[in-house]
Amino acid sequence: MSIVHVKINGIPVEVEEGTSVLNAAKQAGVKIPTLCYHEDLKPFGSCGLCIVKQEGSAKIIRACAAPVNEGLSVITHDHELFEARKTILELILSTHPSSCLTCIRNGECELQDLAAEFGIREQPFEVRLSDRDKDTSSASIVLEPEKCIKCGRCVQVCQDLQGVFALEFIGRGDETCMAPAAMLKLEDSPCVRCGQCAAHCPVGAIYEKDEIATFLSAAADPEKQVVVQIAPSIRVGLSESFGLPAGTVTTKKIYAALRRLGVKAVHDTNFGADLTIMEEGTELVTRLTKGGALPQLTSCCPAWVDYVQKYYPDLLDHVSSAKSPMQMVGAIEKTFYAEKMEIDPAKMYTVAIMPCTAKKYESERDENMYASGYKDVDLVLTTREFARLIKSQGIDFVSLAEEEADSPIGEYSGAGTIFGATGGVMEAAVRTAYHVVTGKELQNVEVDVVRGLAEIKKGTVDFDGTPVRVAVVHGLSHVKEVMDEIRAAKAEGKQAPYEFIEVMACRGGCIAGGGQPYGATDILRKERSKGLYADDKNSAVRCSHHNESIQKLYETFLEKPMSHKAHHLLHTTYQEIPVYKA
């Protein structure tokens, strides 16, 4: 691509042709304010905050959506632009409640930050708030229309990034709102609860269902034995909430923080990831050697599972029956662990700290999530909730001394930890499936072909002379291409050109799940992933089948992968779900 020469406030800058004025300004060290813009989304300039002047012209352009051209010279800041931007903010604030102190986004709100930067201290315009009711129909996500600033990010995310179309623009002009089609409740819409709308909303109009009070009540109840597991991505996501660099691995500080919160046992979902590999890998090998629907699709991501049940029910036989690592750990905690520790499972209260809002829904999805005879996972908190919880209890997270998890459900391999990054489930599965198929150990356990942020990654893994074709997809809008390929091949009585496919609903995988700290971009996704891969590389054990605690679990309790007991506790079933419930 050719290079063009532009000027930003008189500062000469060389950028690639097609670069936006906004990004050219960044290269010149100039910050242009934005509110609707997000790096994940196609800019369309709805808020108008990024207006700049084009020198030699009366034209005002929106920097986020305007590409540069040779010789372009713009003014990004002067008194007139400042007053125009301040007026835009005041107009936005006139339709937004001033209840910042009680808002879930207090201190993490982009509108609040801009109002402070522009020194807005009074409201010159008449306040006009939406009279639409708060929507609490979903077990995962809350919509609060009164706080919506009509930036459109949620609609863009839902339609363009995720391809779900649960949210859309309804109405025109001042009456425009962002809501499910026909103004349905969110729970009755095609929503798959991925939470990307909440992660991208700049204000408190969409957010995770907050259940911190429920946790505190359980922890204070002497009749409850609170047991907590943490997901792979938490160890590299939580750090950002405490001012640490993105990707910083804080696993052992998290264990320490949980004990400060009064929990009885600290476990790690990575153990469940290793367990998932044993079950899902064995299932794949069974399909390859004894027959079964191929390609096999992973089942760890609850938003993806919800999506496939709604949009591709004819392909449900391709989805692995293995539960997610979270649900496997919950079932093992209330059976094997309860028996081992002589705890009444009726008094055990299992909590999961997850990067994902859809996990709240998954924990009560159907009767399969009660395999232990009780609800396997009683409560799910997102990373954001967990960060608020730690802060609310006066814990100085950064200064905590590191501690270990409780054995045996705290022990894991490096394969378990990379579950949090796109391609990680596939890589972990390959490490073990290679051993199961060939009886040998994979010499180089790092499978580069499935790493990185390419939306669809395809490749072939050599199982000692036997080629296994794989694909990795992340971001639900890209799933359609692969699923339609499988559907077309099936209609012709053929197999699509894959044996195994990993699907994650969110771009980058769980490291950028809907419950992770705000502000995820591809730069942050890469840093968080880098942290997980470093944790894997530093692990003494890097393959799930080498985890001695997993081996002992099978020897003393589950017998073998895919045994009758394993199938009852660790596997699930699927059924078609209507796209619209009403």
C-alpha positions as CSV (number, residue, x, y, z in Angstrom):
1,M,0.0,0.0,0.0
2,S,1.3,3.4,-0.9
3,I,2.4,6.0,1.6
4,V,0.8,9.5,1.8
5,H,2.0,12.7,3.4
6,V,-0.4,14.6,5.7
7,K,-0.3,17.2,8.3
8,I,-2.0,17.1,11.7
9,N,-2.0,20.5,13.4
10,G,1.0,21.4,11.2
11,I,2.9,18.2,12.2
12,P,4.0,16.2,9.1
13,V,3.1,12.5,9.2
14,E,3.6,9.7,6.8
15,V,0.9,7.0,6.8
16,E,-0.4,4.3,4.6
17,E,-3.1,5.4,2.2
18,G,-6.5,4.6,3.6
19,T,-5.5,5.3,7.2
20,S,-8.2,7.2,9.1
21,V,-7.6,10.7,10.2
22,L,-8.0,9.5,13.8
23,N,-5.2,7.0,13.5
24,A,-3.0,9.4,11.6
25,A,-3.4,11.8,14.5
26,K,-2.4,9.1,16.9
27,Q,0.9,8.7,15.0
28,A,1.4,12.4,15.4
29,G,0.9,12.1,19.2
30,V,-2.5,13.8,19.1
31,K,-5.6,12.4,20.8
32,I,-8.9,13.1,19.2
33,P,-11.9,12.4,21.5
34,T,-14.3,9.6,20.5
35,L,-17.2,7.8,22.0
36,C,-18.9,5.6,19.4
37,Y,-15.5,4.5,17.9
38,H,-14.0,1.1,18.8
39,E,-11.1,-0.6,17.2
40,D,-13.1,-3.9,16.8
41,L,-15.8,-2.2,14.8
42,K,-16.3,-0.4,11.4
43,P,-16.4,3.3,12.2
44,F,-19.5,5.3,11.2
45,G,-19.2,8.5,13.2
46,S,-22.5,8.5,15.0
47,C,-21.4,10.5,18.0
48,G,-19.7,13.4,16.2
49,L,-17.1,14.0,18.9
50,C,-14.2,13.3,16.6
51,I,-14.9,16.2,14.2
52,V,-11.9,18.0,12.8
53,K,-11.3,20.9,10.4
54,Q,-9.8,20.4,6.9
55,E,-7.5,23.3,6.2
56,G,-8.3,25.3,3.0
57,S,-11.9,24.1,3.2
58,A,-15.0,24.8,5.1
59,K,-15.5,21.1,5.4
60,I,-15.8,19.5,8.8
61,I,-14.9,15.8,8.8
62,R,-15.4,13.0,11.3
63,A,-11.9,11.7,12.0
64,C,-12.8,8.1,12.8
65,A,-14.5,7.4,9.5
66,A,-12.5,9.7,7.1
67,P,-9.5,8.3,5.3
68,V,-6.5,10.5,4.6
69,N,-5.3,11.5,1.2
70,E,-2.1,13.0,-0.1
71,G,-1.5,16.5,1.1
72,L,-4.4,16.5,3.6
73,S,-4.0,19.0,6.4
74,V,-6.3,19.0,9.4
75,I,-6.8,21.0,12.6
76,T,-7.9,18.7,15.4
77,H,-8.1,21.2,18.3
78,D,-9.1,24.8,18.6
79,H,-11.6,26.8,20.6
80,E,-14.4,26.3,18.1
81,L,-13.9,22.5,18.0
82,F,-13.7,22.4,21.8
83,E,-17.0,24.2,22.2
84,A,-18.7,22.0,19.6
85,R,-17.5,18.8,21.2
86,K,-18.5,20.1,24.7
87,T,-22.0,20.9,23.3
88,I,-22.2,17.4,21.9
89,L,-21.3,15.9,25.2
90,E,-23.9,18.2,27.0
91,L,-26.6,17.0,24.6
92,I,-25.7,13.4,25.2
93,L,-25.7,14.0,29.0
94,S,-29.2,15.6,28.7
95,T,-30.5,12.1,27.8
96,H,-28.4,10.2,30.3
97,P,-29.1,9.9,34.0
98,S,-26.7,11.6,36.5
99,S,-26.6,8.6,38.8
100,C,-22.9,7.9,38.3
101,L,-22.2,7.0,41.9
102,T,-24.6,4.1,41.9
103,C,-23.8,2.9,38.3
104,I,-22.0,-0.3,37.8
105,R,-19.6,1.5,35.4
106,N,-18.7,4.3,37.9
107,G,-15.0,4.9,37.4
108,E,-14.9,2.8,34.2
109,C,-17.3,4.8,32.0
110,E,-16.1,6.4,28.8
111,L,-18.8,9.1,28.9
112,Q,-17.9,10.0,32.5
113,D,-14.2,10.3,31.6
114,L,-15.0,12.6,28.7
115,A,-17.3,14.8,30.8
116,A,-14.4,15.2,33.3
117,E,-11.9,15.9,30.6
118,F,-14.1,18.7,29.1
119,G,-14.8,20.1,32.6
120,I,-18.6,19.7,32.3
121,R,-20.0,20.9,35.7
122,E,-23.6,21.8,34.8
123,Q,-26.4,20.7,32.5
124,P,-27.6,23.5,30.2
125,F,-30.2,21.4,28.3
126,E,-33.5,20.0,29.4
127,V,-33.1,16.4,30.7
128,R,-35.1,13.9,28.7
129,L,-34.6,10.2,29.8
130,S,-35.9,7.1,28.2
131,D,-39.0,5.6,29.8
132,R,-38.2,2.0,28.7
133,D,-38.0,-0.5,31.5
134,K,-34.9,-2.2,32.6
135,D,-34.7,-5.7,31.0
136,T,-33.6,-8.4,33.6
137,S,-35.0,-11.3,31.7
138,S,-31.6,-12.9,30.9
139,A,-29.7,-14.8,33.5
140,S,-26.5,-13.2,32.2
141,I,-27.0,-9.7,30.9
142,V,-29.0,-6.7,32.0
143,L,-30.3,-4.0,29.6
144,E,-30.8,-0.5,31.1
145,P,-32.2,1.6,28.2
146,E,-32.3,4.8,30.4
147,K,-28.5,4.9,30.2
148,C,-28.2,4.2,26.4
149,I,-26.4,7.0,24.5
150,K,-27.3,5.6,21.1
151,C,-23.7,5.1,19.9
152,G,-24.7,1.9,18.2
153,R,-21.7,-0.2,19.3
154,C,-23.9,-3.0,20.8
155,V,-25.8,-3.4,17.5
156,Q,-22.6,-3.4,15.5
157,V,-21.0,-6.0,17.8
158,C,-24.1,-8.2,17.8
159,Q,-24.6,-8.1,14.0
160,D,-21.2,-7.6,12.5
161,L,-18.8,-9.1,15.0
162,Q,-21.0,-11.9,16.3
163,G,-23.6,-12.4,13.5
164,V,-26.3,-13.1,16.1
165,F,-28.7,-10.1,15.3
166,A,-30.3,-10.1,18.8
167,L,-30.0,-6.3,18.9
168,E,-30.9,-3.8,16.2
169,F,-31.7,-0.1,15.6
170,I,-35.5,0.5,16.1
171,G,-37.2,3.7,15.3
172,R,-35.9,6.9,13.7
173,G,-34.4,10.2,14.8
174,D,-34.8,11.1,18.5
175,E,-37.0,8.0,18.9
176,T,-34.2,5.6,17.8
177,C,-33.3,2.9,20.3
178,M,-31.2,-0.2,20.4
179,A,-33.3,-3.3,21.4
180,P,-34.2,-6.8,20.3
181,A,-36.5,-7.1,17.3
182,A,-40.1,-6.2,17.9
183,M,-39.0,-4.8,21.3
184,L,-38.9,-8.3,22.7
185,K,-37.2,-9.1,26.0
186,L,-33.6,-10.1,25.6
187,E,-34.3,-13.7,26.8
188,D,-36.8,-14.1,24.0
189,S,-34.5,-12.9,21.3
190,P,-31.7,-14.8,19.4
191,C,-29.2,-13.6,22.1
192,V,-26.6,-16.2,22.9
193,R,-25.4,-14.3,26.1
194,C,-21.8,-13.9,24.9
195,G,-21.7,-10.5,26.5
196,Q,-19.8,-8.7,23.8
197,C,-22.5,-6.0,23.7
198,A,-21.7,-5.4,27.4
199,A,-17.9,-5.5,26.9
200,H,-18.2,-2.9,24.1
201,C,-20.8,-0.6,25.6
202,P,-19.1,2.7,26.6
203,V,-21.5,3.3,29.5
204,G,-23.7,1.3,31.9
205,A,-26.6,0.6,29.5
206,I,-25.6,-3.1,29.1
207,Y,-23.8,-5.1,31.8
208,E,-23.4,-8.4,33.4
209,K,-25.9,-9.6,36.0
210,D,-24.1,-8.6,39.2
211,E,-24.1,-11.4,41.9
212,I,-21.4,-10.2,44.3
213,A,-23.9,-9.9,47.1
214,T,-24.9,-13.5,46.6
215,F,-21.3,-14.6,46.9
216,L,-20.8,-12.6,50.1
217,S,-24.0,-14.0,51.6
218,A,-22.8,-17.6,50.9
219,A,-19.3,-16.9,52.2
220,A,-20.8,-15.6,55.5
221,D,-23.1,-18.6,55.9
222,P,-21.7,-21.1,58.4
223,E,-23.8,-23.8,56.9
224,K,-22.1,-23.5,53.5
225,Q,-18.7,-24.8,52.4
226,V,-17.7,-22.4,49.6
227,V,-15.4,-23.9,47.0
228,V,-14.2,-21.7,44.1
229,Q,-12.6,-22.5,40.7
230,I,-10.9,-20.0,38.4
231,A,-10.9,-20.2,34.6
232,P,-7.7,-20.1,32.5
233,S,-8.2,-16.6,31.3
234,I,-8.8,-15.0,34.7
235,R,-5.1,-15.3,35.5
236,V,-4.1,-13.0,32.6
237,G,-7.3,-10.8,32.6
238,L,-7.7,-9.8,36.3
239,S,-4.3,-8.0,36.3
240,E,-5.6,-5.1,34.3
241,S,-8.2,-4.3,36.9
242,F,-5.3,-3.6,39.4
243,G,-3.0,-1.5,37.2
244,L,-0.7,-4.4,36.2
245,P,0.4,-4.8,32.5
246,A,-1.9,-6.7,30.2
247,G,-1.1,-10.4,30.2
248,T,0.5,-10.4,33.7
249,V,0.0,-13.9,35.1
250,T,-1.5,-13.6,38.6
251,T,-2.7,-17.1,39.3
252,K,-1.2,-17.5,42.8
253,K,-2.3,-14.1,43.9
254,I,-5.8,-15.0,42.9
255,Y,-5.6,-18.1,45.0
256,A,-4.5,-15.9,48.0
257,A,-7.2,-13.4,47.4
258,L,-9.9,-16.1,47.4
259,R,-8.7,-17.4,50.8
260,R,-8.9,-13.8,52.1
261,L,-12.5,-13.9,51.0
262,G,-13.1,-16.8,53.3
263,V,-13.6,-19.7,50.9
264,K,-13.0,-23.2,52.1
265,A,-11.1,-24.5,49.0
266,V,-9.5,-23.0,46.0
267,H,-9.6,-25.0,42.7
268,D,-8.5,-24.4,39.2
269,T,-10.7,-24.8,36.1
270,N,-7.5,-25.8,34.3
271,F,-7.9,-29.1,36.0
272,G,-11.3,-29.4,34.3
273,A,-9.6,-28.4,31.0
274,D,-7.3,-31.3,31.3
275,L,-10.3,-33.5,32.1
276,T,-12.1,-32.2,29.1
277,I,-9.2,-33.1,26.9
278,M,-9.2,-36.7,28.2
279,E,-13.0,-37.0,27.5
280,E,-13.2,-34.9,24.3
281,G,-10.0,-36.4,22.9
282,T,-11.1,-39.9,23.5
283,E,-14.4,-39.1,21.9
284,L,-12.6,-37.8,18.8
285,V,-10.4,-40.9,18.6
286,T,-13.5,-43.0,18.9
287,R,-15.2,-41.2,16.0
288,L,-12.1,-41.5,13.9
289,T,-11.6,-45.2,14.5
290,K,-15.1,-46.6,15.1
291,G,-17.3,-44.2,13.3
292,G,-19.3,-41.1,14.2
293,A,-20.2,-37.7,12.8
294,L,-17.1,-35.9,11.6
295,P,-15.8,-33.3,11.9
296,Q,-16.2,-33.2,15.7
297,L,-16.9,-29.7,17.0
298,T,-15.7,-28.5,20.4
299,S,-18.3,-27.8,23.2
300,C,-16.4,-25.6,25.8
301,C,-18.0,-22.3,24.9
302,P,-21.6,-22.0,26.1
303,A,-22.4,-19.1,23.7
304,W,-21.3,-21.2,20.8
305,V,-23.4,-24.1,22.1
306,D,-26.4,-21.9,22.3
307,Y,-25.8,-20.6,18.8
308,V,-25.5,-24.0,17.2
309,Q,-28.6,-25.2,18.9
310,K,-30.5,-22.2,17.5
311,Y,-29.0,-21.9,14.0
312,Y,-27.6,-25.4,13.1
313,P,-29.7,-27.9,14.9
314,D,-29.2,-30.4,12.0
315,L,-25.5,-30.5,12.9
316,L,-25.8,-31.1,16.6
317,D,-24.5,-34.7,16.2
318,H,-21.1,-33.1,15.3
319,V,-20.8,-31.3,18.6
320,S,-18.8,-33.1,21.3
321,S,-20.9,-34.3,24.1
322,A,-18.2,-33.3,26.6
323,K,-19.3,-30.6,29.1
324,S,-17.2,-27.5,29.5
325,P,-14.3,-27.6,32.0
326,M,-16.3,-25.4,34.4
327,Q,-19.2,-27.9,34.5
328,M,-16.9,-30.9,34.8
329,V,-15.1,-29.3,37.8
330,G,-18.5,-28.6,39.5
331,A,-19.7,-32.2,39.0
332,I,-16.4,-33.6,40.3
333,E,-16.4,-31.2,43.3
334,K,-19.8,-32.3,44.5
335,T,-19.1,-36.1,44.0
336,F,-15.4,-37.1,44.1
337,Y,-14.1,-34.2,46.1
338,A,-17.1,-34.1,48.5
339,E,-16.6,-37.8,49.3
340,K,-12.8,-37.4,49.6
341,M,-13.1,-34.5,52.0
342,E,-16.2,-35.9,53.8
343,I,-18.3,-32.8,53.0
344,D,-22.0,-33.1,52.6
345,P,-22.6,-32.0,48.9
346,A,-25.8,-30.4,49.9
347,K,-23.8,-27.9,52.0
348,M,-21.1,-27.4,49.4
349,Y,-21.5,-24.1,47.5
350,T,-19.5,-24.2,44.3
351,V,-18.5,-20.9,42.6
352,A,-16.8,-20.3,39.3
353,I,-14.9,-17.2,38.3
354,M,-15.2,-16.9,34.6
355,P,-14.4,-14.6,31.7
356,C,-17.8,-15.2,30.2
357,T,-21.3,-13.9,30.8
358,A,-22.8,-17.0,29.1
359,K,-21.4,-19.2,31.9
360,K,-24.1,-17.8,34.2
361,Y,-26.7,-19.3,31.8
362,E,-24.7,-22.5,31.3
363,S,-24.7,-23.3,35.0
364,E,-28.5,-23.8,34.9
365,R,-29.0,-24.6,31.2
366,D,-30.8,-28.0,31.7
367,E,-30.9,-31.1,33.9
368,N,-27.4,-32.2,32.6
369,M,-26.0,-29.4,34.8
370,Y,-27.3,-31.2,37.9
371,A,-25.4,-34.5,37.3
372,S,-24.1,-34.6,40.9
373,G,-27.7,-34.7,42.2
374,Y,-27.3,-31.0,43.0
375,K,-26.7,-27.9,40.9
376,D,-23.1,-28.6,39.9
377,V,-22.0,-24.9,39.8
378,D,-24.1,-22.8,42.2
379,L,-22.8,-19.4,41.2
380,V,-20.8,-17.8,38.4
381,L,-19.0,-14.4,38.7
382,T,-17.3,-12.7,35.8
383,T,-13.7,-11.3,36.0
384,R,-15.2,-7.8,36.3
385,E,-17.4,-8.9,39.3
386,F,-14.4,-10.6,40.9
387,A,-12.3,-7.5,40.6
388,R,-15.0,-5.4,42.2
389,L,-15.4,-8.0,44.9
390,I,-11.7,-8.0,45.8
391,K,-11.7,-4.2,46.0
392,S,-14.9,-4.1,48.1
393,Q,-13.3,-6.3,50.8
394,G,-10.2,-4.2,51.3
395,I,-7.7,-6.7,49.7
396,D,-4.5,-5.2,48.4
397,F,-4.3,-7.6,45.5
398,V,-1.0,-6.4,44.1
399,S,0.8,-6.8,47.5
400,L,-0.6,-10.3,48.2
401,A,2.0,-13.1,48.7
402,E,1.5,-16.0,46.3
403,E,-0.2,-19.2,47.4
404,E,-1.0,-22.6,45.9
405,A,-4.3,-24.1,45.0
406,D,-5.8,-27.0,46.9
407,S,-5.0,-30.5,45.7
408,P,-6.1,-32.4,43.7
409,I,-8.5,-30.1,41.7
410,G,-5.9,-27.3,41.7
411,E,-3.3,-29.2,39.7
412,Y,-3.1,-28.7,35.9
413,S,-0.9,-28.9,32.9
414,G,0.2,-26.2,30.5
415,A,-2.3,-27.6,28.0
416,G,-5.1,-26.7,30.4
417,T,-4.0,-23.1,30.7
418,I,-4.0,-22.3,27.0
419,F,-7.7,-23.2,26.8
420,G,-8.3,-19.5,27.3
421,A,-6.8,-18.4,23.9
422,T,-8.3,-19.1,20.5
423,G,-6.7,-22.3,19.2
424,G,-5.8,-23.4,22.7
425,V,-8.4,-26.2,23.0
426,M,-7.3,-27.5,19.7
427,E,-3.6,-27.4,20.6
428,A,-4.3,-29.1,23.9
429,A,-6.3,-31.8,22.2
430,V,-3.7,-32.5,19.6
431,R,-1.0,-33.0,22.3
432,T,-3.1,-35.8,23.9
433,A,-4.9,-37.2,20.9
434,Y,-1.5,-37.7,19.2
435,H,-0.5,-39.9,22.1
436,V,-3.8,-41.8,22.2
437,V,-3.6,-42.6,18.4
438,T,0.1,-43.3,18.1
439,G,1.2,-44.4,21.5
440,K,4.0,-41.9,21.2
441,E,4.6,-38.4,22.7
442,L,4.5,-35.4,20.4
443,Q,8.0,-34.0,20.2
444,N,7.1,-30.4,19.7
445,V,4.0,-29.7,21.7
446,E,3.6,-26.1,20.4
447,V,1.2,-26.3,17.4
448,D,1.7,-23.0,15.7
449,V,-0.8,-23.6,12.9
450,V,-3.7,-23.1,15.3
451,R,-2.3,-20.0,17.1
452,G,-2.9,-16.3,16.3
453,L,-5.9,-14.0,15.6
454,A,-6.7,-15.0,12.0
455,E,-10.5,-15.5,12.1
456,I,-10.5,-19.0,10.5
457,K,-7.3,-21.0,10.8
458,K,-7.0,-24.3,8.9
459,G,-4.3,-26.8,8.8
460,T,-3.2,-30.4,9.0
461,V,-1.6,-32.1,11.9
462,D,0.6,-35.2,11.2
463,F,-0.3,-38.0,13.6
464,D,2.8,-40.1,12.8
465,G,1.8,-40.5,9.1
466,T,-1.9,-40.0,9.6
467,P,-3.1,-36.5,8.5
468,V,-5.7,-35.0,10.8
469,R,-7.3,-31.9,9.2
470,V,-8.3,-29.2,11.7
471,A,-9.9,-25.7,11.8
472,V,-10.2,-23.0,14.5
473,V,-12.8,-20.3,14.3
474,H,-13.4,-17.4,16.7
475,G,-16.0,-14.7,16.5
476,L,-19.5,-16.1,15.7
477,S,-19.8,-14.1,12.5
478,H,-17.1,-16.3,11.0
479,V,-18.7,-19.6,12.1
480,K,-21.3,-19.5,9.4
481,E,-18.7,-20.1,6.6
482,V,-17.4,-23.3,8.2
483,M,-20.9,-24.6,9.4
484,D,-22.4,-24.0,5.9
485,E,-19.4,-26.0,4.5
486,I,-20.2,-28.9,6.8
487,R,-23.9,-28.7,6.0
488,A,-23.3,-28.7,2.2
489,A,-21.0,-31.7,2.4
490,K,-23.4,-33.6,4.6
491,A,-26.2,-32.9,2.1
492,E,-24.0,-34.6,-0.6
493,G,-23.3,-37.5,1.7
494,K,-19.7,-36.4,2.1
495,Q,-17.5,-35.3,5.0
496,A,-16.3,-31.7,5.1
497,P,-12.5,-31.4,4.8
498,Y,-11.9,-31.5,8.6
499,E,-11.8,-34.0,11.4
500,F,-11.8,-31.6,14.3
501,I,-13.0,-28.0,14.7
502,E,-12.6,-25.6,17.6
503,V,-15.2,-22.8,17.9
504,M,-15.1,-19.9,20.3
505,A,-17.8,-17.2,20.3
506,C,-15.6,-14.3,21.2
507,R,-12.8,-12.8,19.1
508,G,-9.5,-14.1,20.6
509,G,-11.3,-16.7,22.6
510,C,-12.0,-16.5,26.4
511,I,-9.1,-14.0,27.0
512,A,-11.5,-11.4,25.5
513,G,-14.8,-12.9,26.8
514,G,-17.8,-10.8,27.6
515,G,-17.0,-10.7,31.3
516,Q,-13.3,-9.7,31.0
517,P,-12.0,-6.2,31.9
518,Y,-13.2,-3.5,29.5
519,G,-11.2,-2.1,26.6
520,A,-10.2,-5.3,24.8
521,T,-8.5,-4.7,21.5
522,D,-6.3,-6.9,19.4
523,I,-3.3,-5.5,21.1
524,L,-4.7,-6.6,24.5
525,R,-5.8,-9.9,23.1
526,K,-2.3,-10.7,22.0
527,E,-0.8,-9.7,25.3
528,R,-3.3,-11.8,27.3
529,S,-2.7,-14.7,25.0
530,K,1.1,-14.3,25.4
531,G,0.6,-14.5,29.1
532,L,-1.2,-17.9,28.8
533,Y,1.4,-19.3,26.4
534,A,4.1,-18.2,28.8
535,D,2.3,-20.0,31.6
536,D,2.1,-23.1,29.5
537,K,5.8,-22.9,28.6
538,N,6.8,-22.6,32.2
539,S,4.7,-25.6,33.3
540,A,6.5,-28.7,34.3
541,V,3.7,-30.8,32.8
542,R,2.4,-29.6,29.4
543,C,0.1,-32.4,28.3
544,S,-3.3,-33.2,29.9
545,H,-2.6,-37.0,30.0
546,H,0.5,-36.3,32.1
547,N,-1.5,-34.6,34.9
548,E,-1.0,-37.1,37.7
549,S,-4.1,-35.9,39.5
550,I,-6.2,-36.6,36.4
551,Q,-4.6,-40.0,36.2
552,K,-5.5,-40.8,39.8
553,L,-9.1,-39.4,39.3
554,Y,-9.6,-42.1,36.7
555,E,-7.9,-44.8,38.6
556,T,-9.9,-44.2,41.8
557,F,-13.2,-42.8,40.7
558,L,-14.0,-42.4,37.0
559,E,-12.4,-45.7,35.8
560,K,-11.5,-44.5,32.3
561,P,-12.4,-41.8,29.8
562,M,-15.9,-42.2,28.4
563,S,-16.8,-44.8,31.1
564,H,-20.4,-45.0,32.3
565,K,-19.7,-42.8,35.3
566,A,-17.7,-40.4,33.3
567,H,-20.4,-40.1,30.7
568,H,-23.0,-39.4,33.4
569,L,-21.0,-36.7,35.2
570,L,-19.0,-35.2,32.4
571,H,-21.1,-35.3,29.3
572,T,-24.3,-33.6,28.1
573,T,-26.9,-33.6,25.4
574,Y,-28.3,-31.0,23.0
575,Q,-31.6,-30.1,21.5
576,E,-32.9,-27.6,19.0
577,I,-33.8,-24.2,20.5
578,P,-36.1,-21.7,18.6
579,V,-34.3,-18.6,17.5
580,Y,-37.2,-16.5,18.9
581,K,-39.1,-17.7,22.0
582,A,-42.0,-15.3,21.4
